[in-house]
Amino acid sequence: MKKTLWSKNFTIITLGTVISAIGDTAMGFALSFVVFDTTGSTLLSALFTAVSSLPRILLPILVSPYLDNFRRKPVIVGLDYFSCAIYLLFGLYLLHNPFHLPLYLFFSLLGGCIGSVYGLAYQSLYPNLIPEGFAQKGYTVSGMLYPTVLMVMTPVASILYTQFGLAPICLVESLLLAVAATMETQIRLEERTKKGSRFSFRDYMQDFKDGFAYLKKEKGLLRIYSYMPVTQGLAEATDPLIRAWFRTAPGLNITMYALFTSAQFIGRTIGGLVHYKFEIPPEKRFSLAYAVYLTYSVMDTVLLWTGFPLMLANRAVCGFLGINSATMRESSVQNYIPDNMRAKVNAIFSTLFALFPALFTLIGGALGEVLDYRLCVTIISGLGILPCYLVIGRGRKDIEKIYNRKV
């Protein structure tokens, strides 16, 4: 029988991800605007974004030893069903009650807790669902799912939010999560579990030590995941400022922001299709990734100083480049890390991915209260160029061992 990427397990996880992504897109779009639309404050909008990231600072590290020693599938399915119930209750509440910031912050915090554990379990299980020899294609498909859904759903989400508000979107998200969870129950996989399958605090602490000991000797991983949280944090810090610019600048509006967002995801989708069809030679992966990181930072610094058509072109180019570098990084890194270390190592970096964006988003929101939004975006984006050279460029030898491998 001819080997194929599209095994039963991979097909199920892909379809389940698409279904949940549809609801996630609509929810993410609505939540990103509701605080600013109600309060008019970039600082409060940034605070709302940062709160949802707080659980990712500590929670993944606490649960990672469990996820490396016990089954991950029940965690994924259970959290999807739990999220279904949460969105249902929140949607019913919103049907009869007005905006209330503390409640929205609590909902954001709860969603962050669920998402941080779910994301770590999903990230750790996903490589085991890709048939051997298809890592690059598998991660290309994974990287294309959300961009494609976002490209289609963002304009739809803008209409739904503008016409109907947040409550109906929550109810639809609840239904979609139930469908996704039910599909995921059909995944068939023999997961490695710890002997005895019982929790031991002593073993739990030893797992912590093993994870840090492994990471300490992996200089390439340290460099990759020292840089990525910083650049991700800078990018997320500009998001509330860009939304505020589209809300306040003459000639711009929320529908144009939806088109602006879709342009990047069109670029990502096209880039994903190219990456799926043509494999990048292993020896060229690092050089290409490094060039993309530098280009991305430069493109972000000039983003809001151009006309709207050039903004769309800017985002499309960045989307095209970004999907290729992200796919190379994930397929290389996740297959480089041993299965019994994957959750712990990912948890450490998940913490950094939460901490830096939360911190930078608050700083960006505060700057937006006193400076021109465009100037803020330029300053924040420009700060990403130096660490790219110091951490990635000067770490070529260590990082090439990870990137320039056949996967």
Secondary structure in CASP SS format (residue, H / E / C, confidence):
PFRMAT SS
TARGET T0000
AUTHOR 0000-0000-0000
METHOD secondary structure of the structure
MODEL  1
M C 1.00
K C 1.00
K C 1.00
T C 1.00
L C 1.00
W C 1.00
S C 1.00
K H 1.00
N H 1.00
F H 1.00
T H 1.00
I H 1.00
I H 1.00
T H 1.00
L H 1.00
G H 1.00
T H 1.00
V H 1.00
I H 1.00
S H 1.00
A H 1.00
I H 1.00
G H 1.00
D H 1.00
T H 1.00
A H 1.00
M H 1.00
G H 1.00
F H 1.00
A H 1.00
L H 1.00
S H 1.00
F H 1.00
V H 1.00
V H 1.00
F H 1.00
D H 1.00
T H 1.00
T H 1.00
G C 1.00
S C 1.00
T H 1.00
L H 1.00
L H 1.00
S H 1.00
A H 1.00
L H 1.00
F H 1.00
T H 1.00
A H 1.00
V H 1.00
S H 1.00
S H 1.00
L C 1.00
P H 1.00
R H 1.00
I H 1.00
L H 1.00
L H 1.00
P H 1.00
I H 1.00
L H 1.00
V H 1.00
S H 1.00
P H 1.00
Y H 1.00
L H 1.00
D H 1.00
N H 1.00
F C 1.00
R C 1.00
R C 1.00
K H 1.00
P H 1.00
V H 1.00
I H 1.00
V H 1.00
G H 1.00
L H 1.00
D H 1.00
Y H 1.00
F H 1.00
S H 1.00
C H 1.00
A H 1.00
I H 1.00
Y H 1.00
L H 1.00
L H 1.00
F H 1.00
G H 1.00
L H 1.00
Y H 1.00
L H 1.00
L C 1.00
H C 1.00
N C 1.00
P C 1.00
F C 1.00
H C 1.00
L H 1.00
P H 1.00
L H 1.00
Y H 1.00
L H 1.00
F H 1.00
F H 1.00
S H 1.00
L H 1.00
L H 1.00
G H 1.00
G H 1.00
C H 1.00
I H 1.00
G H 1.00
S H 1.00
V H 1.00
Y H 1.00
G H 1.00
L H 1.00
A H 1.00
Y H 1.00
Q H 1.00
S H 1.00
L H 1.00
Y H 1.00
P H 1.00
N H 1.00
L H 1.00
I C 1.00
P C 1.00
E C 1.00
G C 1.00
F C 1.00
A H 1.00
Q H 1.00
K H 1.00
G H 1.00
Y H 1.00
T H 1.00
V H 1.00
S H 1.00
G H 1.00
M H 1.00
L H 1.00
Y H 1.00
P H 1.00
T H 1.00
V H 1.00
L H 1.00
M H 1.00
V H 1.00
M H 1.00
T H 1.00
P H 1.00
V H 1.00
A H 1.00
S H 1.00
I H 1.00
L H 1.00
Y H 1.00
T H 1.00
Q H 1.00
F H 1.00
G C 1.00
L C 1.00
A H 1.00
P H 1.00
I H 1.00
C H 1.00
L H 1.00
V H 1.00
E H 1.00
S H 1.00
L H 1.00
L H 1.00
L H 1.00
A H 1.00
V H 1.00
A H 1.00
A H 1.00
T H 1.00
M H 1.00
E H 1.00
T C 1.00
Q C 1.00
I C 1.00
R C 1.00
L C 1.00
E C 1.00
E C 1.00
R C 1.00
T C 1.00
K C 1.00
K C 1.00
G C 1.00
S C 1.00
R C 1.00
F C 1.00
S C 1.00
F H 1.00
R H 1.00
D H 1.00
Y H 1.00
M H 1.00
Q H 1.00
D H 1.00
F H 1.00
K H 1.00
D H 1.00
G H 1.00
F H 1.00
A H 1.00
Y H 1.00
L H 1.00
K H 1.00
K H 1.00
E C 1.00
K H 1.00
G H 1.00
L H 1.00
L H 1.00
R H 1.00
I H 1.00
Y H 1.00
S H 1.00
Y H 1.00
M H 1.00
P H 1.00
V H 1.00
T H 1.00
Q H 1.00
G H 1.00
L H 1.00
A H 1.00
E H 1.00
A H 1.00
T H 1.00
D H 1.00
P H 1.00
L H 1.00
I H 1.00
R H 1.00
A H 1.00
W H 1.00
F H 1.00
R H 1.00
T H 1.00
A C 1.00
P C 1.00
G C 1.00
L C 1.00
N C 1.00
I H 1.00
T H 1.00
M H 1.00
Y H 1.00
A H 1.00
L H 1.00
F H 1.00
T H 1.00
S H 1.00
A H 1.00
Q H 1.00
F H 1.00
I H 1.00
G H 1.00
R H 1.00
T H 1.00
I H 1.00
G H 1.00
G H 1.00
L H 1.00
V H 1.00
H H 1.00
Y H 1.00
K H 1.00
F C 1.00
E C 1.00
I C 1.00
P C 1.00
P H 1.00
E H 1.00
K H 1.00
R H 1.00
F H 1.00
S H 1.00
L H 1.00
A H 1.00
Y H 1.00
A H 1.00
V H 1.00
Y H 1.00
L H 1.00
T H 1.00
Y H 1.00
S H 1.00
V H 1.00
M H 1.00
D H 1.00
T H 1.00
V H 1.00
L H 1.00
L H 1.00
W H 1.00
T C 1.00
G C 1.00
F H 1.00
P H 1.00
L H 1.00
M H 1.00
L H 1.00
A H 1.00
N H 1.00
R H 1.00
A H 1.00
V H 1.00
C H 1.00
G H 1.00
F H 1.00
L H 1.00
G H 1.00
I H 1.00
N H 1.00
S H 1.00
A H 1.00
T H 1.00
M H 1.00
R H 1.00
E H 1.00
S H 1.00
S H 1.00
V H 1.00
Q H 1.00
N H 1.00
Y H 1.00
I C 1.00
P C 1.00
D H 1.00
N H 1.00
M H 1.00
R H 1.00
A H 1.00
K H 1.00
V H 1.00
N H 1.00
A H 1.00
I H 1.00
F H 1.00
S H 1.00
T H 1.00
L H 1.00
F H 1.00
A H 1.00
L H 1.00
F H 1.00
P H 1.00
A H 1.00
L H 1.00
F H 1.00
T H 1.00
L H 1.00
I H 1.00
G H 1.00
G H 1.00
A H 1.00
L H 1.00
G H 1.00
E C 1.00
V C 1.00
L C 1.00
D C 1.00
Y H 1.00
R H 1.00
L H 1.00
C H 1.00
V H 1.00
T H 1.00
I H 1.00
I H 1.00
S H 1.00
G H 1.00
L C 1.00
G C 1.00
I H 1.00
L H 1.00
P H 1.00
C H 1.00
Y H 1.00
L H 1.00
V H 1.00
I H 1.00
G H 1.00
R H 1.00
G H 1.00
R H 1.00
K H 1.00
D H 1.00
I H 1.00
E H 1.00
K H 1.00
I H 1.00
Y H 1.00
N C 1.00
R C 1.00
K C 1.00
V C 1.00
END
